[in-house]
Each structure stands twice: as C-alpha cells, then as structure tokens.
C-alpha cells in the first residue's frame, strides 16, 4: 500500500440505496488529506436525470429544482478521478459510496477503481470500542467535530475527514505492542485496515517510537493494560459530628455555592428525611416518588450519611444496569463534591459482566475467520489500555461479539483464583475488593438475589438497603428463585467441549497433548470422549426436537420476542408425544452423567501429572468448570422435566422464527412473597423500596402483598410529581375506537392504522406508540410505513428495524418527523425529553395475556384462596405498567405533549377508574378522534 500519506475522503448523497437498481448520485463531497493535513475540498450537486424521491428531499434538503442546472455525473468524473489518482479512497461505510462510484465509472466507459480503500466505520469500531454508536453524527458529537448539515455531502465528507484524522492520531498514540497485534487481528477486515496499521507500525519502527507516549500503561504477559488507581481516599471525618438535619442544611449551602439557583425540591427534602428515619428506626419503607422528584439524591445522601455516621454499609440496588451506571457516573461525582471527596462507593455487577484476562490472553492465539470475533478481540485489545473496570457495559461489541464474550467472561467454574497469573490484575476480584472497602455499594436486583442464593458470599455483609425500580423486585426474585434452561445452553455446553472449528476445551487438550514429547496416559480416553460427544449431540437434538414438536401443537402466542408458550405439569407427560420427550430427557441425563465420568477421568489423569506445561493448568480449570456445568445442566433437566414440583409454575417457550427449534424451559415459585420475606426482608434492619409506580388507586396494598410485607410494620409514603400535568399533558381517549374482539381483530387494526396516520399528520411524527402485542405491531408497521414514508415521515419498529431498545431510541431522537412503534420493553426506561417526543399513543391497556403460564397459575392460586384474580392480580399489574408507560411523555418541567389511549375500557369499564385515579391529576377528554385532532393541533401549537 504505497499511497498511505494521501487520502481522498468521499461522501455521496444519492436518490436511494441501490446503484444497481437505478439509484443515482445527487451530490458529491470530497476532502483531500496529505501528510495528515487537509489540503483541499471539492463539492458539487449532480443532476441525476431522474426525480428525487420525497423522503430523500426531506433527508438531504436537496430538491429537483436545485439539481436542474447542475452538471451530470459524466461531466464531473474526470475532475474526481484526477484528485483520486494516487490516493486511498476513504468513506464512512465505504462500500456504499464505492458501489456508486464503480457504477458511474462503468456506465461511462472508465475502468473501475482498484486502489486501496478505508472504511471509517470499520476503523472507528475497532479504535473507539466504547462508543454507543458509529453513525457519522454519533462520532462527530463524541469527538467534538463540527457537523452542522448532516446528509449534505460536503459537510459529511469534511466530518468524515476529521474523524479519520482523529483515528490516525489515536493509532500514533497506541502502545506499539497493541499496534503489532492489531495488524494480525485485522487481516480479515473488509477494507484495507491491516495495510494501514502495518504502514504505521513500520513507520514507528523506523522512527524508533516503540514506547507509548504520555499514557499510564503497564505491559504484562504481552498485553498493554491501563494502570489502575488503588481504591483509597483520604478520610475526612468532619461533618459526621453533625446531626442529620444540620448536615442537610450544610449540604444545601454547599450546593448553592456550586449552583447559584439551587433549591431542594420539597418532595426530595422530605424523602431524604424519610429514608434516614427508616434506617434510624430499623423500619422498612415503601416510597413512591413521582417523575421529577429527584429520588436518586433523596436516597443517596441519607444512605451515605448513615454509612459514614454508623460504619454500616448500605447497598443500593437497581433493576437496570443503565440506572446503576447513571448513579455511579452522574450522581456520585456530585456527592464527591458535597462530601469533600470522602465518598467510598463501589459498583458491583454479576461476575459475567467482567473480562477474564487469562481466557482473553489464551483466545488471542486462536485463529478464526469470523469477522465479529476478530473485531471483538481487537476492540478489547484497545479497551484494555483505557478501562479500569473490565466491565462489558463499557464496550460496544458487534452481534457476534456477544457470543465471543461468553468465551472470555469471568465465571466461577473456570477460575484459578490466586493460582492465576492474572489474579492481582483481575477485574472481578478488584470490584469485589472495592465493595469490601466501600461505604456504599451500588448493585442490581439480579446480583442481590444471586448473592442470596450463594448464601451471601458475593456481597459484603449489610443490613441496610435501598431498592430502586422496586416495582420489578418481585419479578426478579421469581426468576432468581426459580430455574431456567434452554436448548441453546445445552448446545453451547457441548460446543465449549468440542466444536467443528476445533476451539473446544477437549480439542485444545488434544492439540497440546500431541505436542508433548512423551505420550500421555489419557490420550485414548480423550479420543473416546470426543466420539462420545458426537453421539451425545444427536441425543440432545433428538430430545429437544421431541419436546418442541409436542409443545408447538398446543402452545399459544405469549412473549414480546414472538415465542410461543406452553404450561405443563407432571400429569402432562402421559401423552404419547410427551412421553417420547420425557424418555429422551431421561436418556440425555444418563448420557450427561456418563460424560461427566469420562471428563473426570481425563481431569484426574492430567491433574496428577505435575510435569505438564503451565498451559494445561488453565485448560484443566476450564475442564473442571465444564464438568460442574454438566452437573448443573443434568440437575436442571431433572428439576424442570423429570421431577416437576407442585408449588411451582412450569412452562416452555418455543422460538418458531428460525429452523433451529429452540426450546426454553422455566420454573418459578407460584407465590414468591413468603420467600422474599423469609430470605431477605426479615434478615435486614431496614430496606427502603422506591419507584415512581408502587401504588394502585392511591393504595400500596398490592405492592406490600407481592413483596411479602403485608404482615410487617412498613412505612408507606407517596410523593406526587412536581410537574404540572394539567398544563403539560393533554389526555385523550377516542370514543369512536372499536372494541378489540381478539388479538388479530382486523377492524380494530385497520381503525388503528387510519387513526395513527391522522394523528401523525397533526403531530408531524414525534410519536411513541406503545403496543402490548408484538403481533399487532407487525400488522400495523408495514401499512403505516407505506402511507407515511411517502409523506416524509420515518417509521421505526421494535423487532422490525432493530431489536435494540437503546439503538431505536437513539435513532428516534436523531430523526426528525419520526414515529417509533414499541412493545413491552418500551413501556419504561425510555427517556426522551423535549420536542422529540410530543405524542404518546397507548394502543391497549397493558394487561398481561391471561393464558400466560405465570398469570394463569397465579390466578388459579388466588382463586383457590378465595380471592378475585382479575382485581387482585390482573388490574394492579396493568395499572403499574400503564403508569410506567404514561410516564414516558413528561420527563422535565418544560415538556408538553399528548397522551392518547385507543382503549375505551379506561372510561367505560368499572375498573377503568383504577387506571385514571392512579395517574397525576389530568383532565380526560373522551370524544371522537376527529373532534380530538383540532384540540391536539392547538395544544402542540
């Protein structure tokens, strides 16, 4: 690659995505870079000779009149080729722009371009592994690059040029060792990234720049790692002599010094006192704090004060890792200032969130042609020079990288503990040590219950806790106090032992044994075990195929992911098809037991040989972990299929969208409340549970009952949102919407499509539509897209355009005149303040399907105890979820918008009042959609 000092950065705006189908270039932007400096810029509009589609005009702000007098592509190509001569072709998503260039060249009798190319998407994914997105706008914002007119070729090309220069600068600053490894790892990349890396590596070698510059990096076992600061702060005891009320006043004074206009919100100040009183009186408390209360600081400040004053650790637990991160990265730095830097707080997540350096080191030597795996290895190599935590949440792995992560994540089974050469640098044990020393531990519900099952061996001993997002606490408890297993887990277990690519533990052992001078006494056993595995994979496939074929006959639609669900009990296995699946399960458990014995013999045979090279120690630890994993899977099949328990709900979910016949098995307690009380609340001095949605119809009885706190003395407190919903929210219910007779009711779906079209024209997009059924979302998506795309609106569908909630939310915020269709995960945790979201449409009241196994079984349980399943379970569940959905619209005191509910039951059914009375006080307008539309138009102004 002999042109690596000269680059032409190009961007084309086009009439569409497919040059082969007749789409044409309408604008060219090009920036010439030589010797790391921008030399010149070239841009021009192009007359494509065809009309520019409306949505492209909307996107690019280029219309037919603007290109009418512009040159045609044939007139521009000579000048473009002149500046391209001797340059590397660089673009953001290079194959898109290159495809249009090649098509134009071939059409007009030129030879196609055959020089080197660089894709800045590919390069930025590698070098900026912690970016949330790699669109041009994302990178420009993150790198502080001016990009005022996106989707204009000149602006896009200039932004891409600056991004490329920034990436080259980063390559220059990387440790030389990292650069060398990256050159090998990128050999399978689509663009000429390895040649670029090789060129920079060679230049730095000639210049003698083999050490990293100005970075706190240590090199250990041929990996470059960021030096980590020891977890220690200077103790500052002054302030803890103050009583709590006096302490709050001092904090307020400090805050006013930092922020002139600062003032405690009334509810926030009250909640600070209530949390402190709960701790000091050893009482549990349920505190509902409406949106905008500022509840994070309202519980963090008293928690830290209590920990400092008494020496007792306080655990703060959230449902989502997103909120966990937010508390640690946004709120705690503020508290550092308030507490004069005397804040010892630690973030602790589940073990699988942390990188195992031993496994990663070993995986670097494994050759694969899988692009996602090689990209992931390269990303982690860069990330190691930047991370202090080794937490996977910091890194944006590609889809295939999620599978690779399982290969290199930390886990209990394969850990060498203090025998590991990486032990002193282990990210997981470092997080554990920080938690041991901290006053405040921020964790998540999942780890809280994992710790409970592990008999409190993961978290340090604690007696005081704050549970945020507490409306999820019982659901997470059900999951963790239950069992689950999927056919994918069983297949992964077998693949980790031996795979077609030869990357399994037994494959590696066989390879290492073949390199020994003296033959090992276990080689024959190992060969027999590999044969045994081949047979076993067929047994496992036969088992779950039988299970799938039995379940799919009577399963019902039941999950957002589009899976079918089937509840089963011990009596169901007498059916003919079920009996075959049951017998196959018995056979699989016996086979796994036999496999465990074979693996055990290999392990013992090698473990006793003290003369084996060190590489065997890691492999044997992994093998021992696999033996334990096999025992776990065998016991799960036993408990989920062969010996189901009456006090539990058993069901399966079937993925019908692929040909793999994937089966997911679940077991949860019918009533988790007594377990929660016995195993958690009764063992703590004080637990404060908080959320924006704990009450139903102004009562906490539903939440108290599901937490197992019904018979316990508990403080229950409500703080209304400080927002003025009367002036910020227009609450509408169309009176002419037809009743929904079934999940696929054509009349309702057609009416909904027509209503959303009318609504979107008034709101100009800016709408989030919440569905309770993925099936209905699919039915609405295509017709809505067909009508509104032609009018310049963008439709995004969950599960259609992406399955990532965060990606879709980001696209929605960035795209003008956009409508986002979301299912259950969008009912909460989506934060879109400002005008990007002006209308929230709720399609149905969010009742769980009555035939879902958990709802069905718990309804039967309530009925058997002389309760009313609908009013005691279904309505409260739906109200809590509805309140979460309603809360998506108004996120700040400046937000203003419309909530429209396409379900008349909220007005006409007797239980509808439970929904309305659970909301902030807002007038409800119940009239025809045609009457509502002018009101909505005027409201949005």
N, C-alpha and C positions, 0 to 999 in steps of 0.2 A: 504494500500500500504506500505508494511513493508520493501521494499528494497531501500528506497529513498536516500540512500547515495552511491549507487553503480549503475553505468550506463554503458552499452556497446553500444557505438556509432558505427553503422554499415553502410557500403556502398557496394553495389554490382554493378559491371559492367556486362551487360548481352547481349545476341545476339539480343534482341528485347524487346518489352514492355509487352508481354503476356506469362506468365509462363504456363497458361492452354493450349496454342496453340503450345507448344513445344519449346518456347524460354528457354535458359539455362544461368546459371551464368558462366562468364569467368574470373572474378577476385573478390576477397573478401578483403575488408579493414575493420579493427575493432580497436577501441580505447577504452580501459577500464579506466573509471573515478571512483575514490573512494574518498569520503570526499573532493570533489571539486578539486581533483588533478588528472592529467593524470598519471596512474600507468604503463600501458604497451600498446604496439601496436602489432597488428597481421595483416599480409597480405600475400596473395598468389595468383598466377594465377591458374585457373581451366581449365582443358581440358573438353570442353562441349560435345565432341563426335559428334558435327555437325559443318559444316563450319560457319565461322564468316562472316556475310554479309559485303559487301564493305563499306557501309556508317558507320557501327559500327567500322570497322577498321580505317576509316578516323577520326571518333569521338574520339576513345579511344587510338589510336596508338597501339592497340593490334591485332596481326595477327595470322593466323593459325599456322605458324612456331613457334611462341613464346609459344603457349599452347600445342604444340605437346608432350613435355616431362613433362608437368605439371600434378599434381595429379588430379584424378577425384573427383567430389563433395563428393562421398561416403567416400573417404579417409580423407577428411577434416572435415566432420561434427562432429566427436567425439571431436576434439580439440575445434571447435567453440562452441559446446554445453557446454563444460567444463567451458569456460570463461563466457558464457552467464548465467550459473547457479547462481541464486540469484541476477541477475542484471535486471535493467529496459532496455528494448530494445528501443534504440533511433535511429532515422534516419531522413534524410531530405526527406519529402514525404514518411512517414514510411510505408504506406500500399503497396507501390511498392516493397520495399525490403522485407517486411514481407511476401508478397504473394509468392515471390521466395523461401524464407526460408521454409515456410509451405509446398510448393510443393515438395521441395527437401527432407524434413523430411518424408512426407507421402510416397514418392516414394521409400524410403529406409528403411521403416518399423519402423520409430520413431514416437512417439507421437508428435503432433504439439505443437508449443509454445503457452502457455496460460497465460503467465505473463503480467505485465503492459507494456505499450508502450507509447512513447512520440514522437510526430511529431514536428520537429523543424520548419517546415513551418507554422504549426498552431500556435505554440508558438511565433514565430517571428512576424507573422501577428498581433497578439494580443499586444505584448510588444513593437514593433517598428512600430507604426502606420504611421509614416511619411516616411517610405522607399518607393522609387519609384518601387522597385521590390523585390521579395523574392526568386529568384534563388540563388543557393549557391554562384555563382560568384558575384552577386549583394551585398549580405550580407557580403561576405569576403572583398570586396573592401570598403564598407561603414564602417565596423568595424575594418579596417586595419589589417586583418588577412591574413597571408601568404597562398597563394593557387596557387602554381606555375604550377601544372599539372592538370587542371580540367579534369574530366572524366577518371581519374585514381583512383581506389577505395581507395588506401592508402591515397592519397592526399585529396580526397573528405571526407573520414572519419575523418581525422585529422582536416580539416577545419570545418566540422560539429561539432566536439567535442569542438573546441574553440568558435564557435558561441553559442553552448549550455551553456558553462561556462559563457559566457558574458551575456546570458539571465538569468541564475541563479543569477548572480551578480546584475542584474537590479531588479529582484524580491526582493532581500535582501534590496535594497535601496528604494523601493516604500513606500509611506505612508501606515501605517498599515490599515487605513480605506479603501484605494483603494484595498489592498490585500483581505480584507474581502469581499468586493463587487464582486471582480473578481471571487472568489471561487463560488459564486452563479451564476454569469452570464455564466460561462463556463461549466455548468452541461450537456449541450447538445453537447459538443465538441466530435470529433471522437476519439481522443486519450485521455490518462489519465491525461490531463492537470489539471482538477479540483482537483484530488487527490494530484498532485504535489503542487499546490497552497495551499491546505489545510494543507499539511505537513509543508510547510514553515511558514504558518500563525501560526500553533500550536507551532513550534519551537521558533518563535519570541516572542510568548506569554510567553513561559516558560523562555526565556532569559530576559523578561521584555523590549524588544525593540519595543515599541509601537509608538514611535515618528520617523518621518523621519529624516534622518541624512544629515546635510550639504546642505539641499535644501531650496530654498526660496519659501516655500509653506504656504498658508493660508487655513484653513478649515472653510467652511461656509455652513450651512444647509446640513451637512453631505457629502459635496463634497470637495475634495482637489484640489485647484487651484494654479497655479503659480502666485506669486506676480508680478504685472506689474509695470514697472517703469513709473512714471509720465512723460508726454510729455513736457519736458522743457530742453532747453540748455542755457548755459551762452552766452549772446550776445557778439559778437566780432565785433565791428564796423570798426576797422581799415581795410583798403583795399578798402572800399566803397568810400573813398575820391578820389581814383584814377579814371582817365578816362579809358574807356574800353580798348583801345589799350595798355595802360601802364599796366592795370590789366592782360591782356593776357600774356604779357611778364613776369610778376611776376609769373603767374601760370606755364609758361614754365620752369622758373628757379626752381620752387618747384618740378615739375615733373622730372627734370634732377637730382635733389638731391635724389629723390625716386628711379628713374630708370636711370642709367648712360647713356644708349644709347637712351634715349627718344628723339623723334623729332616729332613735329606736322606734320601730312600729309598735303600736300599743299591744297587739296580739303577740308580737315577738318578745317583748319585755315580760309579759305575763307568762309566756311559755317557759322562758328562762327560769323564772321563779318556781314554776310548777315542776319542772324536771329536777331542780335542786331539792325541792321538798319531797318528791318521790324517793330520791336517793337517801336523804337525811332521815326520812320516816320509815325506810325499808318497806315501801309500798310499790306495787305495780301500778302503772297508769296507761290509759289509752287516751291519746291526744290527737284529735282531728284538727289539722291546720290547713285551711284553705289556700289555694294558689296565691302566691304573693305575700304570704305571712313572713317568710324568711326563716323557715323552721330549721334549716341546716345550722345556722349560727345559734338559733334558740336552743338547740340541744348540745352543740359542740362546746359552747362556752361553759355551761354548768358542768358538763362532763369533765372538761379539762380542770376546772376549778376543783371539783370533787377529787380527782386523781391527785392533784398537787397537794390538796389540803390533808387528805387522809392516807395517801400512799396506796390506795386501792386502784387497780387497773379498771378502766372502763372500755368495754367493747362496743363499737358502733357497727351495726350490720345493715347492709342494703340488699335489695333484691337483684339489682343490675350492677354489673361491673362498671357500666357507664357512670352511675351515680357515685360508686365507690371511688373512681378516678377523680370525679369532679370535686368531691370532698377533700381529697388529698392534694390535688394540684391547684384548686381555685380558693377554697375556704381556709385551708390550713396556713398558706403563706400569710394571709391576713392575720390569723391568730398568732403567728410567729411575732408579728409586729406588736400586737396587743399584749402578749405575754413576755415582751422583751427577749425574744428568741428562745425562751425557756419552754419549748413545746417538744416533748418527746413523743412523736406519733409514728406509728408503723402501719404500712399497708400490707395485708397478708391475704393471699388468694389460694385457691386449690393448687395442689402440687403440679398438676399437669399444665398449669399456666407458665411454668418456669423451664428454661432450657437446661438440659443436662449436657455439660461441656464434654464429658467423656464420650457420650454417644455421638455428639456432633463431630468431635475430632475423628472418631472412627468412620463416620459416614463420609467424610471428605475424601477418603481413599477409595470409596466405592464408585465405580464408573457406571453412569446411566445415560441413556439418550433422551430421558424425559426432560423437556424444557422447563416445566414448572419446578421440578426438583432441583435442577441445576441453578435456576434463578433464585430459588429459596436459599440454597447453600450460599450463593454469592451475597444475597441480601443480609443473611445472618453474619457473614464474614465482615461486612461493613458495619452492621449494627453492633457487633462486639466492641468496636472501637468507640462507640457512643453510649451504650447502655450501662446503667448502674444496677439495674434490677433483673435483666434477663427475662422480663415478663412479655409474653407473646402479644399482649394487648398493644404494645408499643410498635409492633411491626406489621406491615400490610403485606401479608403473604398472598401469592396467587392461589386460585382454587385448588390446584394440585398440591400446593404447598401445605394446605391444611392436613392432607394425608401424610406428607413427609414429616410434619411436626410431630405426629404420633410416634414416629421412629426416634425422634431426638428429645422428646419431652422428658422431664423428670418424673420418676414414679417410684413407688415403694419397693416393688418386686425386684427391680434390677439394680437397686442402689448398693454401691460398695461401702457407703458410709465413710468412716475415717480411713479406710484402706484405699480409697480412690485418690489418684494423683491430683485430682481437681478439687478435693474436699475443702481446702482453705479458700477456694475461689467459687465454691458452689453457690449459685444464685438462690436456690430454695433454702438452704441452711442459713444463708445470710439473712434472708427475710425472716426466718424463724428466730434468729438471734436478736434481730431488731425488735421483733414483737415481745421477746422476753424482757427487754430493757425498757420498753415504751410505757408511757402512762396511758396512752390512748391507742387502741388497735382498731383499724378500720378494715372490716372484712365483709363477707357476703353471706346471705342466708344458707347458701349451699354448703360453704365451708363450716358454718356454725353447726349444721346437722351432721356433716361428715365427722367433725370433732366429737359430737355427741355419740355417734356410733363407734368411734375409736376410743371411747371412754376417756375423753378429754386429754388425749395425748398430743394433739396438734396445736391447740391454742394454750397460752399460759393460763393458769388458774385465775378466774374472775368471778365476781359476784354482782356486778352492775353492768347493765347493757341498755343500749338504745337500739330499737328495731325500726328503721325507716322503711318506707314502702311496705308497711306491715300488713296491708290487705293481701299480700302474697304469702305471708308467713305459713299459713296452714297448708297451702298448695305445695310449697317447697318441702314442708315436713312430710306430707303424704308421699311425695316422690322419694325422699331420702329414707323414710322409714318403711318404704316398700322395696320391691325388686324389679329389675328390668333386664331384658336380654334381647338382642336382635340377631338374625341370621348373619348380618354383616360382621358383628363382633366375633362370631364363631369362625367365619371365613378369615377374618383378619388374624385371629389367633393362629390358625393353621398356616397362613401365609408368612407370619413372623417366624415360624419354624422352618418353612421351606417354600420358596416361590419359584416360578418359572424363570425369573431373572437371576436366580441364584443369590439373592440377597438375604435369605433367611438365616437364622442362627445356626441351624444344622448344616446349611450349605457352607457357611463361613468356617464352621468347625472342620468340615470335611476338607476344605481347601487348606486350612492351616495344618491339619494332620498330615496331608500329603506332602508338605514341605519339610517335615521332620526327617532327620537322618535315620532314626530308629522307628520302625512301625509301632503304632500304639495298640494296646490290647482292646480298645473299644471300636476299632475301625469296622469290624464286621457287624457289631451291634448297631453302629451308626447307619450302615448301608441298609440293614434290615428295618431300621426305624424309618428311613426315608421311603422305603417301599410301603411300610405300614401307613405312612401319611398319605400316600397316593390313593390307597384303598379307602382310607378314612374320609377323604374329601368327598368321595362318591356317597358314602353312608350319610354324611351330614347333609349333602344336597338332596338326597332322597327323602330325608326326614323333613326338612323344612318345605320341600315341594309338596309332600303329602299334607302337611299342616296348612299350607297356603290353599291348596285345592279344596280342602274341607271347609276352611273358613270363608273362602270367597263366595261360596254358594248362598250363604245367608247373611253375609256382612252388610253393613249399612254405611252410607257416607257419614263421616264423623269428625274429620280433622281439617284444619286450615291447609295443611300440606296436600290435601286431596287423597289421603289414605282412607281405606275402608276399615271399619271397626267391628269386632265380634266379641261379645262377652261369652265366657264359658265357665263351667263349674265341673266338679268331679263326676257328676251324673252324665255329662255330655259325651264322655269317652266311650260309651257303649255303642254309639252309632257305628255303622260299618266303616265309613271313611275315616272317622275319628279314631277308631280302634287301630287302623293301619298306621296313622300318625303317632299314636301312643306307643305302639310296639316299636316303631322306628326310633322314637325318643329313648326308649329303654335300651335299644341296641347301641345308640350313639353314646349314652352314658357309660355302658360297659366298655365300648371301644376306647373312650377317653381315659377310663381307668387303666386299661391295658397300655395305652400310650404313655401315661404318667409313669408306669413301672419301667418301660423301656428308657424313657428320658432319665429317670432316676439312676438306672444302671450306668448310662453314659456319664452322667454328672459325677457319680461316686468314683467311677473308673478314672476320670481325668482329674478330679479334685484331689485325689490321693497322690497324684504324680507331682511332686514338688519341683521337678526339673524342667517343667514346661515353661516356654517363654511367657512374658508378662501379658501378651495379647490374650492368652487363654483365660486370664483372671476375669477380664471384662466379659468375654463370651460366656464363661461359666455362670457369672452373676446373671446375665441375660437369660441363660437357660434355666437357672433356678427360678427366675421370675416367671418364665413360661410355664414351668411345672405348677407353680402356685396359681397362675391364671387358668390353667386347665382344670385344676381342682375347683376353682371358683365357678367356671362355666358348667362343670358337671353338677355342682350343687344347685346352681340356678335352674338348670333343666329339671332337676329333681323337684325343686320347690314350686316352679312355675307350671309344670306339666304333670309330673308323675305323682306328686303329693300336694295338691292344692288345699288351702286351709279355708274353713268356713267363715272366719271372721274377716276375710279379705275379699277384695274385688279382683277377679282375674279377667283379663281380656287380651286380645291380639289386635294389632293394626297391620294392614296389608297395603303395600305400595304397588298400585296397579299401573303406574305411569311408565314403567320400564319392563323389560322382559326378564328381569332378574328374580322375580317372585320373592321380594324381600319381606320378611316377617319380623314384627316387633312384638315382644311379649311383656306384659306388665302385671304387677300385683301391688295393690296398695291397701292399707287398713280401711275398713268401712268407716270407722269413727276414729279420727286421729286425735281428737281433743283430749281424751284421758291420757294418752301417751305424752302429748305436749306438756300437760300439767305435771305429770309424774316425773318425766325425764328432763324437763327444762325449767319451767317456772317455779316449781316447788324447791329447786336447788339453788335459786338465785335470791339475793336480798331484795333487789329492785330491778324490774325491767320496764322501760318506757317504750310503748309501741306507738308509732306515729305514722300518719299518712294523710293525704287530702281526702281520702274516701274510706272512712271506717263506720260511719253511721248510715242507717237506713230510716227514712222518715223521722229524723231527729233522734233516733234511738240507737244505742250501742249493743243492744241485746244479741243481735245476730253475730257481731264480731266477738263478743265475750264468749258466746256459746262455742263458736268454731275454734277458739283459742284454748278452750278448756278452763276458762276463768270465771265461769258462771257462778260458781260457789265460793269464789275468792273475793276478798275485800280489795276492790280496784277503784282508783280514781278515774272518772271518765269526764273529759273536757272537750268542748268544741270551740274552735276559733274560726269565725267566718273570714272569708277572703276580704282584704281591704279594698278590692276593686269595686267600682260602681257598675254592677251588671245591668242596671236599668238603663244607663246611658251608653253602655258599651256593647250590649248584646240585644239583637232583635231575634226573638224566639218564635218560630213559625211551625205550624202543623197544617199541611194542606188538607182541607176537608173532603176533597174530591178524589183522593187516592183510593184505589180499590183495595179491598181486604185481600190478604195473601192466603190462598187456599192450600198451597203446597210449596215446597222449596223451588219447584220449577214452573210455577204459575205463569203462563205466557202473558196473560192480561196484565198482571202486576209488573212484570219485567218490561213489557212494551211501554206501559204508562211511565215507569221509572225513567226509561231512556228518553222519552219525549220531555219529561219534566226536567231532567238534568241538562238537556240541550237548551231549553228555555232559560233555565237558571244560569247556565254558563255564559249565555249571551249577555245577560244583565251584569253578572259579576266579572266578566272578562277573564274567566278562568279563576285563578286564586282560590281553588276549592279543594277540600279534602272530603272524599266520600267514604264513609265507613260502612263496610258490609259485615254481616255475621256469617255469610256463606261464600266460600270460595267459588262454588258452582255458579252462584248468581253473579259474582264479579266477572267471571268468564263470559257469561251470557250478555252482560252489559258492555264489556270492554270494546269488542270489535265494532258493533253498530255505532257506539258513541264516538269512537276514533274515526270511523268513516265519515260521519257527518261533520265533526268539529275540526278535524285536521284541515279540511278544505277551507275552513274559516280562519285559519291561522292560530288555532289553539293546539296545545300539546296534551296528549293523554298518556299518563303513566299508570301501569297496573302492577300491583304486587303479585309476583309469580308469573307475570307476563313479560315485563321489561327487565325485571330483576327480582331475585328473592331476598335481596339485602335491604332491610328497612333503612339503614343509615345511608346507603347509596341513593335510594329513591328519594329520601327526604332531602338530601343534598341537591339532587337534580331538580326537585320541585322548587327549592329556594332559588336556584340559579336560573330557572327557565321562566321567562315572562309568559303570562296567559296560559298557565298550566293547571291541569286537573289531575289529582292523584287519587286512584282507587285503592283502598287498603282494606285488609282483613284484620283478624283479631289482634295481631301484634301492634297495629297502628292505633288501637284504642287508648294506649297510654305510652308515655316515654317519648312522644314526638313533640319537639319544642320548635314551633315556627312562629316567632313573634313578628309583629309588623304587618305590612300590607301584603306580604307574600301569601298569607292565608287570611282571606276575608269572609269565607263562607265554609261552614262545616255542615255537611249533609249526612244524616244518620238514616240508613235505609230501613232498619228494623230495630225494635227494642232488643237488646243483646241477651236474650235467653239462651242458655246452653241447650243443645238438642236433647230432648227428654229421653231419647233412646241411647245417648252416650252411656257406656257401661258405668262410669262413676256416678253420674246423675241418677241413672236408673236404680243402681244398687243402694245409693244413699236415700233415695226417695222411698224405696221399699223398707229400709231400716227405720226411717222417720214414721212411716205409716204403721209399722209393727209396734211402735211405741206411742201410738195414738196421736201422732202429730199430723199436720197438714203439709205434705211435701211441697206443694206449689207455693204456699205462703211462707213456709219456714225455710225453704231452700231456693227454689227457682226464682222467686221475685227478689229476695235480698241479693242473690248472686248477680242478677241482671241489673239491679239498681246501682250496685257498686261499680259494675263495668260501665254502665251508662254515665255515671258521674265522671268516671275517668275519661270517657270519650268527649263529653261536654266540655271538660277542662282543656281540650286541645286548642280551643279558639282564643280565649283571652289569657295571654301569658304575661302581659305587662299592663300598667295603668294607662298606656297610650293606645292599646289595641282596641279595635272596634270591628264588629262583624255580625254575621248572621248564622244562627243555628236553625236548620230546617230538618224536621223529623218526618219521614214518609211512613208513619205508622200511627193510625188513628186510635189505636188502643190506649195511647198515653192520655187521650181525652175521654174516650168512650167507655173503656173498661174500668171496673171499680178499682182494680189495683193500680190504674194509671196514676192516681194521686200520690202513690208511694214514690214514683219517679219524679213528679213535679215538685213535691214538698221536700225532696232530698237535694234539690238544686238551690243555688243562690236565688234570692227573690228577683224574679224577672217576669214581666207580663207575657202571657202566651197568646199568640194570635192564631185563631182557628178559623180559616176561611179558604175559599178555592185558591188554587195556585195562581190563576190569572189575576185575582184580587191581591194576592201577596206580592207578585212581581213588582208592581209600581212602588209598593212600600219598601221593598228590598233595594230597589234602584235609588230611591230617595235617601234611605238610611246610609247607603255606601257613598252617596254624594258624588 
